[in-house]
Amino acid sequence: MATHLEEAEKQILAALLIDFSERNLNSNHLSNGYKGPQVSDLSAAICTGDEISQVDFDVALSDLEKKKLISTGPYKTIENKPGTGVIFLGAYSTREYAGLTQLGYKAARQPPNRPSRIQRVVNNVHISGGQFSNLQLAAGNNIAQNIDPTSDADSEILMKLITALEKQGQAVTTEQRDDLADAIKNAKEGNGKEAKGLLEKVCGPAWNTVQPIIWPIIGDLVRKSLGL
């Protein structure tokens, strides 16, 4: 039975799904947990109008945790006051960041859980001397990192393509998502043949059925790139 989600919950999951996909994370991160967007940045992206208030967001975040659709962190050990007769053992989440769980990833990809609007999280990193937005930082050995140049418009187009395929009963893998993103990039550069080849690769046997739905989206990008 599908989990019923409120609009605020849907928007939180959708924003986390976009962040998860754009960072090219995998199932291991869902199983073991990962450091997702700052909760403050997530809130800033979603509480932008009268539709969802900060209270709505806080309640939705708590409900998603209870449903085990998201995880938050980092965890901090409970500190017992000296001299108290009762000792509490355990830890609690400080809710500084949030990420999807396996259940949350599956729920976010189900068509009934698509929100009325999709927000992308702007990750703000504070460094001495200034504030930088959408800056990805990494430290340590053997770290491969790419700064994703995908615009909001490209993300919306990508979601349209994924939604169209899922409505046809086709699940889109991370590799296929990358191919769809490449198809969009090629289309914007006027390379319609390469874009179409990537779409055919993703769709496989379902190409003839899905073509009338998704090709007009890509074809429009090709025409615009050629000034038509």
FENMOUR-V365069 format. One record per backbone hydrogen bond with DSSP energy under -1.0 kcal/mol. CO is the residue of the C=O (numbers start at 1). NH is the residue of the N-H. If there is no record, write none. Layout:
# FENMOUR-V365069
[[CO;NH] [CO;NH]]
This chain:
# FENMOUR-V365069
[[6;10] [7;11] [8;12] [9;13] [10;14] [11;15] [12;16] [13;17] [14;18] [15;19] [16;20] [17;21] [18;22] [19;23] [20;25] [21;24] [26;30] [27;31] [28;32] [29;33] [34;36] [37;98] [38;42] [39;43] [40;44] [41;45] [42;46] [43;47] [46;48] [53;57] [54;58] [55;59] [56;60] [57;61] [58;62] [59;63] [60;64] [61;65] [62;66] [63;67] [64;69] [65;68] [69;101] [71;99] [73;96] [73;97] [74;94] [76;92] [81;84] [90;78] [92;76] [96;39] [97;73] [99;71] [101;105] [102;106] [103;107] [104;108] [105;109] [107;110] [110;113] [111;114] [123;134] [125;132] [127;130] [130;127] [132;125] [151;155] [152;156] [153;157] [154;158] [155;159] [156;160] [157;161] [158;162] [159;163] [160;164] [161;165] [162;166] [163;167] [165;170] [166;169] [173;177] [174;178] [175;179] [176;180] [177;181] [178;182] [179;183] [180;184] [181;185] [182;186] [183;187] [184;188] [186;191] [187;190] [190;192] [191;195] [192;196] [193;197] [194;198] [195;199] [196;200] [197;201] [198;202] [199;203] [200;204] [203;206] [204;207] [206;210] [207;211] [210;213] [210;214] [211;215] [214;218] [215;219] [216;220] [218;222] [219;223] [220;224] [221;225] [222;226] [223;228] [224;227]]
